[in-house]
Amino acid sequence: MKLANLDGRAVVVTPEGVIDLNTASGGRFSASPDAAVTRIAEIRQWLTAGRPQADPRTTLATLESDPSRLGPPVTDPRQIFAIGLNYADHSSETNTPVPDAPLVFSKWPSSLAGPAAEIPLPTETVDWELELVVVIGEGGRDIPAERAFDHIAGFCVGQDISERTKQLAGTPPQFGLAKSHRNFSPIGPWLTTLDELENPTDLALSATYDGDTVQKARTSDLIFDIPTLISYLSSVCELRPADVIFTGTPSGVGLARKPPRFMAPGGVLRSSIEGLGTLTNTCTAP
């Protein structure tokens, strides 16, 4: 199932068309995308039993060719966790030791944006970081790794856009604010449930900037895999439905290049993950 935020309303996206959850269910389900995320299992059962008719005017192909009406699949999570240095090659390119435990920082919900949102660049040192994004469906504390996938609503493509000057300023540096400017967390294009993925633990990732491939990896290369992350985070924090986890970026970031390469107004960042879709974000002046 692909659960999307279309014009601010929760819809299921299919090749035949979209299904507006609130309208098609007669009010059983909220129009809120965030509320829908918390009822994934119930929505799936309803779709199977009721087979509601899709609106053929807007199809999967329509939205893939023009995602401008799509917002972030989750709009106001209570918690956004982000994981640093979670690919060995990224640790290597930044000359940083591989951490012994997940390196966790926060992003703020006001930075969330949709799959086609423009990215205003506050400085000349703004960088890309392609990431697999996990959205929590069922919360909890002390979730064992072997049950972690039971707590996942689905996956999205994400970019942890980073303003490097602010990120690296100070001793020690503080990551959160530098990664939470307006539209610095585009996610989408929709929430894909795990049953649609042949192997949700091994997905290909790739990002291009102005047509040049800048990042390419597989999620099987994660140092701390998704069950480990969910178990680790929930051992400290209570995970809540619709919480978001940015799982880390592979090598290829602009900061590590010689010379460094950053984004500029007019540049186009395309971010894709196998089975999940593509984000296309144009950079603009602030």
KANORUR-V631729 format. One record per pair of residues at least 4 apart in sequence whose C-alpha atoms are under 8 Angstrom apart, sorted by sequence separation. I is the first residue (numbers start at 0). GAP is how many residues later the second one is. D is the distance in Angstrom with one decimal. If there is no record, write none. Layout:
# KANORUR-V631729
{{I	GAP	D} {I	GAP	D}}
This chain:
# KANORUR-V631729
{{4	4	5.3} {5	4	6.4} {12	4	6.3} {13	4	5.8} {19	4	5.8} {20	4	5.8} {21	4	6.2} {22	4	6.2} {24	4	6.3} {30	4	7.8} {31	4	6.4} {32	4	6.5} {33	4	7.1} {34	4	7.0} {35	4	6.5} {38	4	6.1} {39	4	6.2} {40	4	6.4} {41	4	6.2} {42	4	6.1} {43	4	6.3} {44	4	6.1} {45	4	5.6} {46	4	5.2} {54	4	7.7} {57	4	5.8} {58	4	6.4} {59	4	6.1} {60	4	6.2} {61	4	6.1} {62	4	4.8} {70	4	7.9} {85	4	7.5} {86	4	6.5} {87	4	6.2} {88	4	6.2} {89	4	6.3} {90	4	6.1} {91	4	6.2} {98	4	6.8} {106	4	7.5} {107	4	7.8} {112	4	6.0} {121	4	7.8} {142	4	6.7} {143	4	6.3} {146	4	7.3} {147	4	7.1} {162	4	6.1} {163	4	6.0} {164	4	6.1} {168	4	5.5} {169	4	7.5} {173	4	7.8} {174	4	6.4} {175	4	6.3} {176	4	7.0} {179	4	5.6} {191	4	7.0} {192	4	7.7} {198	4	7.2} {207	4	5.1} {208	4	6.5} {216	4	7.3} {217	4	7.9} {223	4	5.9} {224	4	6.3} {225	4	6.2} {226	4	6.1} {227	4	6.0} {228	4	6.0} {229	4	6.0} {230	4	6.2} {231	4	7.2} {232	4	5.9} {233	4	5.5} {238	4	6.7} {251	4	7.2} {252	4	7.2} {255	4	6.1} {256	4	6.3} {262	4	6.4} {271	4	7.4} {272	4	6.0} {3	5	7.9} {4	5	5.0} {5	5	6.5} {12	5	4.6} {13	5	7.9} {18	5	6.7} {21	5	4.9} {29	5	6.4} {30	5	7.6} {45	5	7.6} {46	5	6.6} {57	5	7.0} {61	5	7.9} {62	5	7.9} {84	5	6.2} {85	5	7.6} {90	5	5.0} {91	5	7.4} {120	5	6.6} {142	5	6.4} {161	5	7.3} {167	5	5.1} {168	5	7.6} {178	5	6.2} {179	5	7.2} {207	5	4.2} {208	5	6.6} {219	5	7.7} {223	5	6.3} {232	5	8.0} {233	5	5.9} {251	5	7.5} {254	5	4.9} {271	5	5.7} {272	5	6.8} {3	6	5.8} {4	6	6.4} {11	6	5.5} {12	6	6.6} {20	6	8.0} {21	6	6.6} {29	6	6.7} {62	6	8.0} {84	6	5.4} {90	6	6.2} {166	6	6.2} {167	6	7.1} {178	6	7.8} {193	6	6.3} {206	6	5.9} {207	6	5.3} {232	6	7.6} {253	6	5.4} {254	6	6.3} {271	6	4.3} {2	7	6.9} {3	7	5.3} {10	7	6.1} {11	7	5.1} {21	7	5.0} {28	7	7.0} {35	7	7.9} {62	7	7.9} {90	7	5.9} {166	7	5.9} {167	7	7.5} {205	7	7.3} {206	7	5.7} {207	7	7.0} {253	7	4.5} {254	7	7.2} {270	7	5.4} {271	7	6.5} {2	8	5.8} {3	8	6.1} {10	8	5.2} {11	8	6.7} {20	8	5.9} {21	8	5.2} {166	8	4.9} {205	8	7.6} {206	8	5.0} {253	8	5.5} {269	8	6.8} {270	8	5.1} {2	9	4.7} {3	9	6.7} {10	9	4.5} {11	9	7.1} {20	9	7.1} {21	9	4.9} {165	9	7.9} {166	9	7.7} {205	9	5.3} {206	9	6.6} {269	9	5.5} {270	9	6.6} {1	10	5.6} {2	10	6.3} {9	10	6.3} {10	10	5.5} {20	10	6.4} {87	10	6.5} {166	10	7.5} {204	10	7.6} {205	10	4.3} {268	10	7.8} {269	10	4.5} {0	11	6.9} {1	11	5.4} {8	11	7.3} {9	11	6.0} {19	11	7.7} {165	11	7.8} {166	11	4.9} {204	11	5.5} {205	11	6.6} {268	11	5.8} {269	11	6.5} {0	12	7.5} {1	12	7.3} {9	12	7.5} {85	12	7.9} {137	12	7.6} {138	12	6.5} {165	12	5.4} {166	12	7.5} {203	12	7.5} {204	12	5.2} {267	12	6.9} {268	12	5.2} {0	13	8.0} {84	13	6.8} {137	13	4.6} {203	13	5.9} {204	13	5.7} {267	13	5.8} {268	13	6.2} {84	14	7.2} {136	14	5.5} {137	14	6.7} {163	14	7.0} {203	14	4.4} {204	14	7.3} {267	14	4.5} {268	14	7.7} {135	15	5.9} {136	15	5.0} {137	15	7.4} {162	15	5.1} {202	15	5.3} {203	15	6.6} {266	15	5.8} {267	15	6.2} {85	16	7.4} {135	16	4.6} {136	16	4.1} {161	16	5.9} {162	16	6.3} {201	16	6.1} {202	16	5.3} {265	16	6.3} {266	16	5.2} {85	17	7.9} {134	17	6.0} {135	17	5.2} {136	17	7.6} {161	17	4.7} {201	17	5.1} {202	17	7.1} {264	17	7.8} {265	17	5.3} {266	17	7.8} {83	18	7.4} {84	18	7.0} {133	18	7.0} {134	18	5.6} {135	18	7.3} {160	18	5.9} {161	18	7.9} {200	18	6.4} {201	18	4.6} {264	18	4.9} {265	18	5.8} {82	19	6.5} {83	19	5.2} {133	19	7.9} {134	19	5.6} {159	19	6.6} {200	19	5.9} {263	19	6.4} {264	19	4.2} {9	20	7.7} {82	20	5.5} {83	20	6.3} {133	20	6.2} {134	20	6.1} {262	20	7.2} {263	20	7.3} {264	20	5.3} {9	21	5.2} {82	21	4.8} {83	21	7.5} {133	21	4.8} {134	21	7.7} {225	21	7.5} {263	21	7.9} {8	22	5.0} {9	22	5.6} {10	22	7.8} {81	22	5.7} {82	22	6.5} {132	22	5.6} {133	22	6.5} {161	22	7.2} {7	23	8.0} {8	23	5.8} {9	23	4.4} {80	23	6.7} {81	23	5.3} {131	23	7.1} {132	23	5.0} {160	23	4.8} {7	24	7.3} {8	24	6.1} {80	24	6.1} {81	24	5.6} {131	24	6.3} {132	24	5.8} {159	24	6.4} {160	24	6.3} {7	25	7.3} {80	25	4.9} {81	25	6.8} {131	25	5.4} {132	25	5.7} {158	25	7.4} {159	25	5.5} {200	25	8.0} {9	26	6.7} {79	26	5.8} {80	26	6.5} {130	26	6.5} {131	26	5.9} {158	26	5.7} {159	26	7.7} {221	26	7.9} {78	27	7.9} {79	27	5.5} {129	27	7.8} {130	27	5.1} {157	27	6.8} {158	27	5.7} {4	28	5.8} {23	28	6.5} {79	28	6.5} {129	28	6.1} {130	28	5.7} {157	28	5.8} {158	28	6.7} {3	29	7.1} {23	29	7.8} {78	29	7.8} {79	29	6.9} {129	29	4.7} {130	29	6.9} {157	29	4.4} {78	30	7.7} {128	30	5.4} {129	30	6.5} {156	30	5.5} {157	30	6.7} {77	31	7.7} {127	31	6.7} {128	31	5.0} {155	31	6.2} {156	31	5.4} {76	32	6.4} {127	32	6.7} {128	32	5.9} {155	32	5.1} {156	32	7.0} {18	33	7.3} {75	33	5.8} {127	33	5.1} {128	33	7.4} {155	33	7.0} {216	33	6.5} {2	34	7.9} {18	34	7.0} {74	34	7.4} {75	34	7.9} {126	34	5.9} {127	34	6.5} {155	34	6.3} {215	34	7.4} {18	35	4.8} {125	35	7.0} {126	35	5.2} {155	35	5.3} {214	35	6.9} {215	35	7.7} {17	36	5.1} {18	36	6.3} {125	36	5.6} {126	36	6.3} {154	36	5.6} {155	36	6.5} {214	36	6.3} {215	36	7.7} {16	37	4.9} {17	37	5.3} {36	37	7.7} {74	37	6.8} {125	37	4.4} {126	37	6.9} {153	37	5.6} {154	37	5.3} {214	37	4.8} {15	38	6.5} {16	38	4.8} {17	38	7.0} {124	38	5.8} {125	38	6.1} {152	38	7.9} {153	38	5.1} {154	38	6.5} {213	38	5.4} {214	38	7.2} {15	39	7.5} {16	39	4.3} {33	39	7.3} {124	39	5.6} {153	39	4.2} {154	39	7.3} {213	39	7.1} {13	40	7.8} {15	40	5.7} {16	40	6.6} {17	40	6.0} {32	40	6.2} {33	40	5.3} {71	40	6.7} {122	40	7.2} {124	40	6.4} {152	40	6.2} {153	40	5.8} {16	41	5.2} {17	41	6.0} {32	41	6.2} {33	41	6.4} {71	41	5.4} {72	41	7.7} {121	41	7.8} {152	41	7.9} {16	42	3.9} {17	42	7.7} {32	42	7.4} {33	42	7.1} {70	42	6.4} {71	42	4.2} {0	43	7.6} {15	43	5.7} {16	43	6.5} {33	43	7.7} {70	43	4.0} {71	43	6.8} {14	44	5.4} {15	44	7.3} {69	44	6.0} {70	44	6.8} {13	45	6.3} {14	45	4.8} {69	45	6.7} {12	46	6.8} {13	46	5.5} {14	46	6.7} {69	46	7.4} {12	47	5.9} {67	47	7.7} {66	48	6.8} {67	48	5.5} {66	49	6.0} {67	49	7.5} {132	54	7.6} {134	56	7.9} {209	57	5.8} {210	57	7.9} {208	58	6.9} {209	58	5.2} {208	59	5.7} {209	59	6.6} {208	60	4.6} {207	61	5.9} {208	61	6.4} {6	62	5.5} {7	62	7.8} {119	62	7.1} {206	62	7.2} {207	62	5.2} {5	63	5.8} {6	63	6.3} {7	63	6.7} {118	63	7.4} {119	63	7.3} {206	63	5.5} {207	63	6.6} {5	64	4.8} {6	64	7.0} {118	64	5.6} {206	64	4.4} {4	65	5.5} {5	65	6.4} {117	65	7.2} {118	65	6.7} {205	65	6.1} {206	65	6.2} {3	66	7.1} {4	66	5.2} {116	66	7.0} {204	66	7.8} {205	66	5.4} {3	67	7.7} {4	67	6.2} {204	67	5.8} {205	67	6.5} {3	68	7.7} {4	68	5.1} {107	68	7.5} {204	68	4.5} {3	69	5.3} {4	69	7.8} {105	69	7.8} {106	69	5.3} {107	69	8.0} {110	69	5.0} {116	69	7.0} {203	69	5.7} {204	69	6.5} {2	70	7.1} {104	70	6.9} {105	70	5.4} {106	70	7.3} {109	70	7.3} {110	70	5.7} {111	70	7.6} {112	70	5.0} {202	70	6.6} {203	70	5.1} {104	71	6.5} {108	71	8.0} {109	71	8.0} {110	71	4.9} {111	71	5.6} {112	71	7.3} {114	71	5.8} {202	71	5.4} {106	72	6.4} {107	72	5.7} {109	72	6.9} {110	72	4.8} {111	72	6.6} {112	72	5.8} {113	72	5.2} {114	72	5.7} {202	72	7.6} {106	73	5.7} {109	73	7.8} {110	73	5.2} {111	73	4.5} {112	73	4.3} {113	73	5.7} {114	73	5.2} {110	74	5.3} {111	74	5.6} {112	74	6.4} {113	74	6.3} {114	74	5.0} {130	74	8.0} {110	75	7.8} {111	75	7.1} {113	75	7.0} {129	75	7.7} {129	76	7.6} {129	77	6.6} {147	78	7.8} {148	78	6.8} {196	78	6.4} {147	79	5.1} {195	79	7.7} {146	80	7.7} {145	81	6.9} {144	82	4.6} {147	82	6.2} {143	83	7.9} {144	83	5.6} {147	83	6.9} {191	84	6.2} {129	85	7.4} {144	85	7.0} {190	85	7.9} {144	86	5.2} {159	86	7.5} {189	86	7.7} {131	87	7.6} {142	87	7.0} {143	87	5.4} {188	87	7.7} {189	87	7.9} {142	88	5.1} {157	88	7.3} {188	88	6.3} {141	89	6.3} {152	89	7.9} {187	89	7.6} {188	89	6.4} {141	90	7.9} {187	90	7.6} {188	90	6.3} {142	91	6.0} {163	91	7.6} {187	91	6.8} {141	92	5.0} {142	92	7.2} {186	92	7.3} {140	93	4.8} {141	93	4.5} {185	93	7.7} {139	94	6.8} {140	94	6.1} {141	94	7.7} {140	95	7.6} {140	96	6.7} {39	97	7.2} {140	97	4.8} {38	98	7.5} {139	98	5.4} {140	98	6.5} {37	99	5.2} {138	99	7.0} {139	99	5.2} {36	100	6.1} {37	100	6.9} {138	100	4.7} {139	100	6.7} {138	101	4.3} {137	102	6.9} {138	102	5.2} {135	103	7.5} {136	103	7.8} {137	103	5.2} {135	104	6.9} {136	104	4.8} {135	105	5.3} {136	105	5.9} {135	106	5.1} {136	106	7.9} {134	107	5.8} {135	107	5.3} {134	108	5.8} {135	108	6.4} {134	109	4.7} {133	110	5.8} {134	110	6.4} {132	111	6.9} {133	111	5.0} {132	112	5.6} {133	112	6.6} {158	112	7.5} {39	113	6.4} {132	113	4.7} {133	113	7.3} {157	113	7.6} {71	114	7.0} {72	114	7.3} {131	114	6.3} {132	114	6.1} {156	114	7.2} {37	115	7.5} {71	115	5.6} {72	115	6.1} {130	115	6.2} {131	115	5.8} {156	115	6.6} {36	116	6.4} {71	116	5.7} {72	116	7.4} {130	116	6.1} {131	116	7.2} {156	116	6.1} {70	117	7.8} {71	117	7.2} {72	117	5.5} {130	117	5.5} {70	118	7.9} {71	118	7.4} {72	118	6.0} {129	118	7.9} {130	118	5.1} {69	119	7.0} {129	119	5.5} {130	119	7.8} {156	119	6.5} {128	120	5.5} {129	120	7.4} {155	120	6.2} {156	120	7.0} {128	121	7.7} {154	121	7.2} {156	121	6.9} {157	121	7.8} {66	122	7.4} {101	122	6.7} {156	122	7.1} {100	123	8.0} {128	124	6.3} {127	125	6.1} {126	126	6.8} {127	126	6.9} {101	127	7.1} {126	127	5.8} {126	128	6.9} {101	130	7.8} {87	133	7.8} {86	134	6.3} {87	134	7.7} {126	134	7.8} {127	134	8.0} {86	135	5.1} {87	135	6.7} {126	135	5.3} {127	135	7.8} {85	136	5.6} {86	136	5.6} {125	136	5.5} {126	136	6.1} {85	137	5.2} {124	137	5.5} {125	137	5.7} {85	138	6.4} {123	138	6.9} {124	138	7.2} {123	139	7.3} {123	140	6.9} {129	141	6.5} {131	141	7.5} {120	142	7.9} {120	143	7.3} {120	144	7.2} {119	145	7.9} {92	158	6.6} {89	159	7.2} {78	160	8.0} {89	160	5.2} {90	160	7.9} {78	161	7.7} {85	161	7.3} {86	161	7.1} {88	161	6.5} {89	161	4.1} {77	162	7.3} {82	162	7.8} {85	162	5.2} {86	162	6.7} {87	162	7.8} {88	162	5.4} {89	162	7.4} {93	162	6.0} {118	162	6.6} {120	162	6.7} {79	163	6.0} {80	163	6.2} {81	163	5.7} {82	163	6.2} {83	163	7.8} {84	163	6.5} {85	163	6.8} {86	163	5.3} {92	163	6.0} {114	163	7.4} {115	163	6.2} {116	163	7.7} {117	163	5.4} {118	163	6.1} {119	163	5.9} {120	163	6.1} {121	163	7.3} {77	164	7.6} {78	164	5.2} {79	164	4.8} {80	164	4.7} {81	164	4.5} {82	164	5.2} {83	164	5.5} {84	164	7.2} {85	164	7.5} {86	164	7.4} {114	164	4.6} {115	164	5.2} {116	164	5.6} {117	164	4.9} {118	164	4.7} {119	164	4.7} {120	164	5.6} {121	164	5.3} {76	165	5.5} {77	165	6.1} {78	165	6.5} {79	165	5.8} {80	165	6.2} {81	165	6.1} {82	165	5.0} {83	165	7.5} {114	165	6.1} {115	165	5.1} {116	165	7.3} {117	165	5.7} {118	165	5.9} {119	165	5.4} {120	165	5.2} {76	166	5.0} {79	166	7.6} {81	166	6.9} {114	166	6.9} {115	166	7.7} {117	166	6.6} {119	166	4.7} {76	167	6.7} {73	168	6.7} {3	184	7.9} {3	185	7.2} {4	185	7.2} {3	186	4.5} {2	187	5.5} {3	187	6.2} {1	188	5.9} {2	188	5.0} {1	189	5.5} {2	189	6.6} {0	190	8.0} {1	190	4.7} {0	191	5.9} {1	191	6.6} {0	192	5.5} {0	194	7.7} {0	195	6.7} {37	203	5.7} {36	204	7.4} {37	204	6.5} {36	205	6.1} {33	208	6.4} {63	213	8.0} {63	214	8.0}}
